[in-house]
Amino acid sequence: MGSPQRSSLCLSWRRVLCIFFLPFISSGFAPRVKNRDNFVFENDQLKPDQHRFNWSHLTPLKLKDRSVGLQTEERAGRNPYFTLEGHEFLIFGGSIHYFRVPRDYWRDRLLKLRACGFNTVTTYVPWNLHEPERGRFDFSGNLDLEAFVLLAAEVGLWVILRPGPYICSEMDLGGLPSRLLQDPASQLRTTNRSFVEATNKYFDHLIARVVPLQYRKGGPVIAVQVENEYGSFYKDKAYMPYLHQALLKRGIVELLLTSDNTDAVVRGHIKGVLATINMKTFKEGLFKHLYKVQSNKPILIMEYWVGWFDTWGNEHMVRNAEVTPLPLLPEPIPKTVYPSVDPSLYLPLWDALQYLNRPVISNIPLNMENLPINNGNGQSYGLVLYETTICSGGRLHADARDMAQVFLNETSLGILADGFQNIDIPKITECQLLRILVENQGRISFSWKIQNQQKGLIGPVTLNNIPLQSFTIYSLELKMSFFERLRSVSWKPVPTRSLGPAFYLGTLKAGSSPQDTFLTLPGWDYGFVFINGRNLGRYWNIGPQETLYLPGAWLQPEDNEIIVFEKKQRGPYIHTTDNPRW
């Protein structure tokens, strides 16, 4: 999603819209409502009665006697509403994804959410990060779900948890582990046996961690979402009821809910589970499908999209950010500008291959997910280099996902991408090394296309219609362990003119008290930046994003190692700025 923004719409404090959840920290509110069937939009600002809506006793640390949790109630002469422990309760929520925020900044972000007037935080739980390999779970450091939830309670926020298994969240494959694509017969997000078995094993571990965090166990979790926007997918009518029972039998006792787009709620809801909807604007008729499946419950808008994500090569997406009156925010985390970095050393990719893990030898090219590495879990992210020997030129054909650079020895021949699957190999007089470097640019997170998101070379490679064989395959996951190995490498001085793919090494001098900043790489073409072994993300000269956020919490005092993996041609310097640029 986009960066935090605020909407100018005003909430009716008297009528039907009882709960509100916004992506990240935002403060959009619903329009005034005349009645359930006819919405009237008015410009006047309706200010809340501060005394009537003072729920200071209904906070996680103060509400000690707990037995019934979050409930929905009806009463003659008024709209349905929510209660917490029997008290009438409005929930104002915003999303903070703990796994996307440096742990050192969790408290700052949660306090800012509270300062926006919210009393609840929502967060997804990413399966692909928490179980990177089958049976190996990671809930440490930035993935410490329990610590984040308990910290939310400490600062006075309730929690609505969205554990998936599919979460969308603009995340690779919607948060599903890429190893699930190893078996082409497996049907993601269905009751297909292999998917259910994998989900059950994951839930056995995850939900055991969640149960003690529930409201009736003394924790701040007041509701749990069943999957995410399944009405837009809907390949198996038995899938959502299966997940419903999977949560119940593992000990989830708090309010359960579903979340769907306004027109997909009819397909995505489950009997006995509160249906909620997602939207980007308010207009008449948006609730008509919700009323068909649920007319006697308060309306919950689980996602109100006040921002949107960007895609490379397109315009930066912005939406109206006019600020209704709000409480004062905490002081922003300071940003700074550091001296420019001149990467003085470099290492061509071909020289770095010896520092990778042992290559895979295969008669045919294997896609990324089916590489026999990582204890049989394949490769999720990064790049793969395929090498084989050819002894003639001609028309090369390869189905590469998503972008492939083709080399003859170390000479670039061109790019395979966006439907272009052929390239001409020049005439050669003796056998040469053909190299195909394929980059995974991210798996689709939404729609039925998630079933077909294998990466790398996904079929035979042919030269003049004859399949090539005998491949040496290098996995370039660019993990922390790889950069640790590079610290013992003899790097070369950067020549006057150098072409990628290559690694470039420089030092960012942060002084004695590092602070946040933004990196900018003018003149560089396309690649990735790593700071002290951490992946900051991709840069690309086509935009729209021109800077990469560098948290001060990831910097150490004084010298910090910057490594840039540039695929084409490097620029002169790496600069910093105290403002993001688009």
VENLIN-V334070 format. One record per helix or strand of 2 or more residues. SS is the DSSP state (a for helix, b for strand). FROM is the first residue (numbers start at 0). TO is the last residue. Records with the same first field share a line. If there is no record, write none. Layout:
SS=FROM-TO, FROM-TO
//
This chain:
b=16-21, 69-72, 80-83, 86-87, 90-94, 119-123, 157-161, 220-224, 254-260, 273-278, 298-303, 344-347, 359-361, 382-389, 393-396, 399-400, 402-407, 410-416, 421-424, 431-438, 455-456, 461-462, 465-466, 470-475, 491-492, 501-508, 515-519, 525-530, 533-539, 547-549, 558-565, 573-576
a=97-99, 102-114, 126-129, 140-142, 144-153, 171-174, 177-180, 192-210, 214-216, 229-231, 236-248, 264-267, 287-292, 348-354, 367-369, 447-451, 479-485, 551-553
//
